[in-house]
Amino acid sequence: MTDRRFSDLNQFLRNLKPSKIFFLCDENTHQHCIPELLQNLETEIPFEILEIEAGETQKTIETATRIWEIFAEFETDRNALLANVGGGVITDLGGFSASTFKRGIKFIHIPTTLLAMCDSSIGGKTGIDLHFFKNIIGTFALPEQIFVYPDFLKTLPFEELRSGFAEMLKHGLIADAEHWEHLISLDEISAENIAPLIEHSGNIKQSIVNQDFKEQNIRKILNFGHSIGHAVESLFLKNETPILHGEAVALGMICETRLAVLENLISEDIGNYIIKNIQKYFPHISITDFSDEQILSLMMNDKKNIGGKINFSLINGIGTCLFNEYCSPENVLSALDFYRNNAAIL
């Protein structure tokens, strides 16, 4: 008997009537999620499963080329559908591959990680990495639909759950103080505790995206924690010791919260309160191997920069955020030193 949770997906396929379906996944989602999905799939439309290795290192033009080549081999037309079953790597890569093949075939997201459910599958950003520059190649392209099945969270290791939790914390900090307070009241990060909060977190992001799809103004606030976070994530990737995206975002939010204090946007007390609550869930990650010059160099290549200046999105309170904030280099370096030298705020 088909699980009722999958009825929306089956009805969508009946209405769309694609010529062919491709399911893009990695080895983890192939093992843990695809069997349940196929067991509940009701369609006579021919489909293929495309599996890639797991991890950020697969989000490259080479992987996208392999996907395009498979599309070409199957003589894929523009009525085909790509279903991206996985986390942020799969949704970013799959969306990019679909949006560029024959100038765009339809795609949907079936996110299987918390980060993808509440953040990366939402908003129509697709992307791949170039060398060690995160998401520097990509398109704005919306999926036809996003199908969220929170039970998939039960297949995740704790670290992956925590990674997605960072983006949920970000949503609260930039736009919804009550959501932030709900999140930091959780005694532990678990699928059961988080599942009821996913929809609201995703709605916060969707509301911001609806106001500014092409990221000309307010959508930039979604990058809070990412200017420094992406740079550090890239350096770990370059050293072949990758950290999870949410871990980098948590690190970035701590640094950029401190930067907001130094720029007199929030008080020291509020800054410490925020940092303490992020540190409650995320252990300190040493960045002593990375110099200021290495981090700043990568930050200079950030997509949000204008006129060669590092462009920050910084909170000016809990639940509110500014964008296009230009900070003094001294304060940026001070914020990095603060993180290096402060394992925890008590």
C-alpha positions in Angstrom: 0.0 0.0 0.0 1.3 3.4 -0.9 2.3 5.7 1.9 0.0 8.7 1.9 3.0 11.0 2.5 4.0 10.3 -1.2 0.5 11.0 -2.6 1.4 14.7 -3.5 4.5 13.5 -5.5 2.4 10.9 -7.4 -0.3 13.4 -8.1 2.3 15.9 -9.4 3.7 13.3 -11.8 0.3 12.4 -13.0 -0.4 16.0 -13.8 3.0 16.9 -15.3 3.3 13.7 -17.4 7.1 14.1 -18.1 8.6 12.1 -21.0 11.2 10.6 -18.6 12.3 10.9 -15.0 15.9 11.0 -13.8 16.5 10.5 -10.0 19.8 12.1 -9.0 21.2 10.9 -5.7 24.5 10.1 -4.0 25.5 6.7 -2.6 24.0 7.5 0.8 20.6 8.6 -0.4 20.6 5.7 -2.9 21.0 3.3 0.0 18.7 5.0 2.7 16.1 7.0 0.8 15.6 5.8 -2.8 14.2 2.3 -1.9 11.4 3.9 0.2 10.7 6.5 -2.6 10.5 3.9 -5.4 8.4 1.6 -3.2 5.8 4.4 -3.0 6.2 5.7 -6.6 3.0 5.3 -8.7 4.0 5.9 -12.3 4.5 4.1 -15.6 6.8 6.8 -16.9 10.3 5.4 -17.6 13.0 6.5 -15.1 16.7 6.2 -14.5 18.7 6.5 -11.3 21.9 8.6 -11.5 24.2 8.1 -8.5 27.3 10.2 -7.7 29.7 10.0 -4.8 28.7 11.9 -1.7 30.3 15.1 -0.7 31.1 18.7 -1.6 34.0 17.6 -3.8 31.5 16.3 -6.3 29.9 19.7 -6.9 32.0 20.5 -10.0 31.7 21.1 -13.7 33.1 17.6 -14.3 30.2 16.1 -12.5 27.7 18.4 -14.2 29.3 17.3 -17.5 28.7 13.7 -16.7 25.1 14.4 -16.0 24.7 16.3 -19.3 26.3 13.5 -21.1 23.8 11.0 -19.7 21.0 13.3 -20.6 22.3 13.4 -24.2 22.8 9.6 -24.3 19.2 9.1 -23.4 18.1 11.7 -26.0 16.5 13.7 -23.2 13.9 16.3 -24.4 12.7 19.4 -22.6 9.7 17.5 -21.3 11.9 15.3 -19.1 12.1 15.8 -15.3 15.1 15.6 -13.0 14.3 14.7 -9.4 17.1 15.7 -7.0 17.0 13.3 -4.0 19.5 14.4 -1.4 21.1 17.2 0.5 22.4 20.6 -0.6 25.1 19.2 -2.9 22.5 17.2 -4.9 19.9 20.0 -5.1 22.6 22.6 -6.1 24.2 20.4 -8.6 21.0 18.9 -10.0 19.3 22.2 -10.3 22.3 23.6 -12.2 22.5 20.6 -14.5 18.8 20.7 -15.3 18.6 24.5 -15.7 21.4 24.5 -18.3 20.7 21.4 -20.3 18.9 22.5 -23.5 18.5 25.8 -21.8 16.4 24.2 -19.1 14.5 21.0 -18.3 12.1 20.8 -15.4 13.4 19.6 -12.0 12.0 19.0 -8.5 13.7 18.7 -5.2 13.2 15.9 -2.7 15.5 17.0 0.1 16.8 14.4 2.5 18.9 16.5 4.9 17.8 19.1 7.3 19.9 21.7 5.6 18.2 21.0 2.2 14.7 20.8 3.7 14.8 24.2 5.5 17.3 26.1 3.3 19.3 25.0 0.3 16.4 23.5 -1.7 14.4 26.8 -1.3 14.9 29.9 -3.3 15.9 28.8 -6.8 19.7 29.1 -6.4 21.7 26.5 -8.2 25.4 26.2 -8.3 28.7 24.3 -8.5 32.1 25.1 -7.1 35.1 26.3 -9.2 38.3 25.0 -7.7 37.8 26.1 -4.1 35.4 29.0 -4.6 32.0 27.9 -3.3 28.9 28.2 -5.6 30.7 30.7 -7.9 29.1 29.2 -11.0 25.3 28.9 -11.1 21.9 30.0 -12.2 18.7 31.3 -10.7 16.2 28.6 -11.6 13.1 27.5 -9.6 12.2 23.9 -9.1 8.7 22.9 -10.1 8.0 21.6 -6.6 9.8 20.7 -3.4 8.6 17.6 -1.6 9.7 17.4 2.1 9.5 14.1 4.0 10.8 14.7 7.5 11.1 11.0 8.2 14.2 11.0 6.0 15.9 12.9 8.8 16.0 9.7 10.8 18.5 8.3 8.3 21.0 11.1 9.1 24.0 11.1 11.4 23.8 13.7 14.2 26.5 15.9 12.5 24.3 16.3 9.4 21.3 17.3 11.6 23.4 19.8 13.4 24.6 21.2 10.1 21.1 22.0 9.0 20.3 23.4 12.4 22.8 26.2 11.8 20.8 27.6 8.9 17.6 27.4 11.0 19.4 29.5 13.7 20.4 32.0 11.0 16.7 32.3 9.9 15.8 33.3 13.4 18.6 35.7 13.9 18.0 37.6 10.7 14.2 37.7 10.6 12.3 36.0 13.5 13.3 36.4 17.1 10.6 34.1 18.3 11.9 31.3 16.0 15.4 31.9 17.4 14.1 31.5 20.9 12.2 28.3 20.1 15.4 26.8 18.6 17.7 27.7 21.4 15.3 26.3 23.9 15.8 22.8 22.5 17.7 20.5 24.9 19.1 18.5 22.1 19.2 18.4 18.3 17.1 15.4 17.2 14.8 14.6 14.2 11.8 14.5 16.6 12.6 17.9 18.1 13.4 19.7 14.9 10.7 18.3 12.6 7.9 20.6 13.8 10.1 23.7 13.2 11.2 22.9 9.7 8.2 24.4 7.8 8.4 27.7 9.6 12.1 28.0 9.0 11.6 27.3 5.3 8.8 29.8 5.2 11.1 32.5 6.6 13.5 31.9 3.8 10.7 31.7 1.1 9.2 35.0 2.3 12.6 36.8 1.9 13.2 35.2 -1.5 9.7 36.2 -2.7 10.7 39.8 -2.1 14.0 39.7 -4.0 14.5 36.6 -6.2 17.7 37.8 -8.0 19.3 39.0 -4.7 19.5 42.7 -5.5 18.7 43.8 -2.0 16.9 42.1 1.0 17.7 38.6 0.0 21.3 39.3 0.8 20.5 39.0 4.5 20.3 35.3 4.0 24.1 35.4 3.6 24.6 36.3 7.3 27.5 34.1 8.5 28.4 33.2 5.0 31.0 35.8 4.1 33.5 34.4 6.7 31.9 31.0 6.8 32.3 30.3 3.0 35.9 31.4 3.1 36.8 29.1 5.9 34.8 26.3 4.4 36.7 26.7 1.1 40.1 26.6 3.0 39.2 23.4 4.7 38.1 22.0 1.3 41.4 23.1 -0.2 43.3 21.3 2.5 41.2 18.2 1.7 39.8 18.2 5.3 36.3 19.4 4.5 33.9 20.5 7.2 30.1 20.5 6.9 28.5 23.6 5.5 26.5 24.2 8.7 29.6 24.0 10.8 31.2 26.7 8.6 28.0 28.8 8.9 28.0 28.5 12.7 31.6 29.6 12.8 30.8 32.5 10.4 27.8 33.6 12.5 30.0 33.8 15.6 32.6 35.9 13.8 30.0 38.1 12.1 28.1 38.6 15.3 31.3 39.8 16.9 31.8 42.0 13.9 28.3 43.5 14.4 29.4 44.3 18.0 32.6 46.0 16.8 30.6 48.0 14.2 28.3 49.2 17.0 25.2 47.5 15.5 24.5 45.4 18.6 25.6 45.6 22.2 28.3 43.4 23.7 25.7 41.7 25.9 23.5 40.8 23.0 26.5 39.6 21.0 27.7 37.4 23.8 24.2 36.0 24.3 24.0 35.0 20.6 27.5 33.6 20.5 27.0 31.6 23.7 23.8 30.0 22.3 25.5 29.1 19.0 28.4 27.6 20.9 25.9 25.5 23.0 25.3 23.4 19.9 28.5 23.8 17.8 32.0 22.9 19.1 34.9 25.2 18.4 36.7 24.6 15.1 40.4 25.6 15.0 41.3 28.0 12.2 44.8 28.7 13.5 46.3 27.0 10.4 44.7 29.7 8.2 46.2 33.2 8.0 44.2 36.4 7.8 45.5 36.9 4.3 44.2 33.5 3.2 40.7 34.2 4.6 40.5 37.7 3.3 41.6 36.7 -0.1 38.7 34.3 -0.4 36.3 36.8 1.0 37.3 39.2 -1.7 36.0 36.8 -4.3 32.5 36.6 -2.6 29.7 37.1 -5.1 28.0 39.7 -2.9 31.0 42.1 -3.1 30.6 45.4 -4.9 33.5 47.6 -6.1 36.2 45.4 -4.6 34.9 45.9 -1.1 33.8 43.0 1.2 30.1 43.3 1.5 28.6 41.9 4.8 25.1 41.2 5.9 25.1 41.9 9.7 22.4 41.6 12.3 21.4 44.8 14.1 19.3 42.9 16.7 17.9 39.4 17.2 15.4 39.0 14.3 16.6 41.9 12.2 19.5 42.2 9.7 21.2 44.8 7.5 22.8 44.2 4.1 25.5 46.0 2.1 27.5 46.7 5.2 31.1 47.7 4.6 33.3 47.1 7.7 36.8 48.3 8.5 39.5 45.7 7.8 40.7 46.1 11.4 37.3 45.0 12.7 37.2 42.0 10.4 40.6 40.9 11.6 39.6 41.5 15.2 36.5 39.3 14.7 38.7 36.5 13.3 41.1 36.9 16.2 38.2 36.8 18.6 37.1 33.4 17.2 40.7 32.0 17.2 41.3 33.0 20.8 37.9 32.4 22.4 37.0 28.7 22.7 33.8 29.6 24.6 32.0 32.5 26.2 30.9 31.5 29.7 
